[in-house]
Amino acid sequence: MGLVIIFAVVTIFAGYGAFSALKNKNFLGLFFGAASFAVFGWFTVMTLLNHGFPTAH
């Protein structure tokens, strides 16, 4: 469960960085921030779906 939390925090920071770069018209920063947001967001969702929920017995 700790890995999901770490991925989620990185995703939030990448989203904030992408928004800040967009606000400052820094397009290279926007590209890397948005790419990081997409990749880590995908990792967060997939890790949560595969390992985050306890199995039903």
C-alpha positions, 0 to 999 in steps of 0.5 A, a space after each residue: 500500500 505504501 507504493 500506491 501512496 508514493 506514486 500518488 504523491 509524485 502524481 500530485 506534484 507532477 500535476 502541480 508542476 505542469 500547471 505551474 509551468 503552463 501558468 509561466 509559459 514554460 513549454 518544456 517544463 509543461 511537456 515534462 510535467 504533463 508526461 510525468 503526470 501521465 506516466 505516474 498517474 497510470 502507475 498509480 491507477 494500475 498499482 491500486 487496481 492490482 495490489 491496492 485492494 485486499 482480496 475478498 475471501 
